[in-house]
Amino acid sequence: MLRLSFSQRALRFNFPARTSRGALAEHVAWYLCLTDNADPKTFGLGEAAPLAGLSPDYGPDFPAAVSSLCDRFNAGTFATFRAADVPAFVGPGLPSLVFALETAALDLAGGGRRQLYPNAFSQGRAALPINGLVWMGDAAFMREQIRQKLAAGYSCLKLKIGSLDFATELALLAEIRAEAGPDQLILRVDANGAFTPADTPARLEQLAAFGVHSIEQPIAAGQWPALAALCQTSPIPIALDEELIGVSDPARQAALLDEVRPAYIVLKPTLLGGHAATRRWIALAQDRNIGWWITSALESNVGLNAVAQLTGEYELHGFAQGLGTGQLYHNNVAAPLHIKNGALRYDPAGAWEL
């Protein structure tokens, strides 16, 4: 008989993670552990780490939801439980728990080795190209991050913008371009919905002068007509990020992509409802010739590993993903995930310290 239990950890940032929603000092991760009473030493592990201000399931009721999920599962006397069974069992409105339980089920099915999919990444034969993430903060803080990422060999940087004076952010982009041109370095920016529909067109023109690859979510989510108009005229390809969160009905997902017609969508499995939900968004995007990339959402290495191994299921053609958040915490779960020269690698022979 299978049994589901949970634990939690307060992950502490190496520096205050300054975002458009304020400064984060720590981030709580909940771990679901799926075991078989016949072999209790073998277990599947998954992570639920909802984000304040973004995750539909973040809030004071989340601990009770985790406990209730485990109680319901353990009352079911399951002999087997597949990842495909998870969304219906967990139910709506709890995307991070769907992601966690799917991950635990995939892990247990694979022998509890943290290898969820038998692909080139999980087997250590291929690396995943990633962008170097530059966090919001004052100009000096962001400038230091930029220098560190360039020195570390990244060929793609992503800058969070919208928290500083726009002229200061343009000056930072100018500094980057003085160091590396568009043929040497891909630049992505993420506005986290900080612009207004009125000021966005002029700002997009100014950003385009620096050869910016794309901009994520220039205006706040929920403004489909305004966003569609921007996507038609923008000199910079627009990517949807927050716009996807909470849109779980397949018909509405298709309607969103058909109306807005973005150049890209940015996929965060923790926020979107897990592995199967992310695959559904990818299929919808590919049917419409819309590009995509997958991004972690401040998970510890348990969640990052799951997101990365899901990403490894697809042919990326060198296209950078957003999987560089594993080094953010000084009390992260130790895992055989390593970043070198702007790429994430997994060592299947390496040790997990759980």
C-alpha positions, -999 to +999 in steps of 0.1 A: +000+000+000+013+035-008+016+062+018+020+100+013+036+122+039+050+157+039+077+180+054+087+216+048+117+238+047+122+276+049+146+283+021+168+313+028+181+335+000+217+343-005+205+379-009+171+396-006+153+386-038+139+420-048+110+415-071+081+436-084+062+424-054+087+434-028+117+418-011+117+381-002+140+369+026+128+333+025+106+310+006+088+280+021+089+247+002+067+217+010+079+182+001+056+153-006+071+119+000+054+089-016+064+054-003+053+018-007+049+000+026+064-031+009+097-011+003+097+019+027+134+028+019+124+036-017+105+068-021+093+094-046+098+130-038+081+161-051+081+198-042+053+223-038+066+259-033+038+283-041+048+320-046+033+349-028+014+371-052+016+346-081+005+311-071-032+305-070-027+282-040-005+305-020-020+317+013-028+308+050-049+278+040-021+261+021-006+241+051-041+227+057-044+218+020-012+198+022-022+179+053-057+172+038-042+159+006-021+134+025-050+123+047-072+118+016-045+098-001-037+076+028-074+069+033-076+056-003-054+025+002-037+028-032-016-001-044-005+019-074-008+056-083+003+071-116+013+107-124-017+108-149-040+102-119-028+133-100-048+162-115-081+146-109-072+134-074-058+168-062-086+188-078-087+225-091-070+255-076-038+237-062-013+238-091+018+235-069+004+204-052-004+188-085+032+195-096+046+180-064+025+148-064+031+142-101+068+145-094+066+121-065+047+096-085+071+098-115+100+095-091+086+064-073+078+048-106+114+053-116+128+036-085+131+067-063+163+078-080+152+114-088+153+105-125+118+112-137+123+108-174+149+087-193+162+115-215+197+128-223+196+154-196+186+130-167+212+105-179+239+131-179+246+130-216+234+165-224+232+200-208+203+224-209+213+260-220+199+285-195+197+323-192+216+341-165+190+358-143+197+394-131+174+403-102+158+437-096+175+460-072+194+493-072+217+500-102+249+489-083+233+456-073+222+448-108+255+459-124+274+435-101+251+406-111+256+415-148+294+414-144+293+381-126+270+365-152+292+377-181+323+364-164+306+330-158+302+326-195+265+331-201+254+338-236+219+348-226+209+372-198+175+380-185+170+412-167+141+420-144+130+455-152+103+479-140+115+486-104+140+513-112+136+546-131+133+535-168+162+557-178+185+539-153+174+506-167+182+517-203+216+528-191+222+493-177+213+478-210+237+502-227+265+491-204+258+455-212+258+462-250+291+480-246+305+447-233+288+424-257+268+429-289+237+411-300+259+385-319+277+376-286+249+379-260+211+374-261+193+399-239+158+392-225+139+415-202+109+408-179+087+437-169+064+416-147+035+437-159+050+469-146+042+490-177+009+506-187-007+501-221-002+538-227+035+540-220+045+505-234+048+513-271+074+541-265+093+519-241+094+490-265+109+513-291+136+524-267+143+488-256+145+477-293+176+499-297+196+474-276+187+444-297+165+429-270+154+393-278+121+395-261+101+411-233+080+391-208+046+404-197+050+441-204+016+450-190-004+434-162-023+402-169-060+402-179-059+428-206-061+406-236-072+432-262-044+456-252-019+428-251-030+416-286-026+451-300+009+453-286+019+419-300+009+431-334+030+462-334+058+457-310+094+459-324+104+433-297+088+399-295+064+397-266+063+366-242+033+358-220+042+348-184+017+358-156-010+358-183-010+320-183-014+316-145-049+304-135-059+297-171-065+260-167-094+253-191-080+240-224-106+260-244-097+292-226-060+285-231-065+281-268-087+313-269-059+333-251-033+322-276-056+328-306-066+363-295-032+376-282-009+357-307+023+362-286+057+354-300+065+332-270+050+318-238+070+313-206+060+281-187+064+276-149+051+241-140+047+250-103+023+278-112+006+262-142-004+229-126+024+205-132+040+183-158+009+174-179-004+210-178+029+223-191+029+197-219-006+208-229+005+245-231+035+234-253+013+215-276-011+244-280+018+267-287+035+244-312+002+241-331+002+278-335+039+283-343+043+301-310+077+297-293+082+288-257+106+282-229+104+266-194+113+285-162+117+274-126+098+295-100+122+297-070+119+260-061+146+243-043+167+217-062+140+191-058+116+212-079+143+225-102+154+190-110+118+180-119+114+211-141+147+205-158+140+169-165+107+178-180+125+203-202+149+176-212+120+158-229+121+184-257+145+194-285+157+229-276+181+237-305+203+256-281+175+279-269+181+291-234+156+281-206+150+298-173+165+272-150+192+291-131+176+295-097+192+266-079+220+288-066+197+313-049+196+296-014+223+290+011+203+261+026+192+244-006+188+206-008+221+193-020+217+178-055+238+167-084+228+197-105+256+219-118+259+250-139+289+256-161+293+280-190+256+290-190+243+254-191+226+232-164+238+196-161+226+166-140+250+139-128+230+107-124+259+092-103+259+122-080+245+122-045+213+138-032+214+148+005+178+147+016 
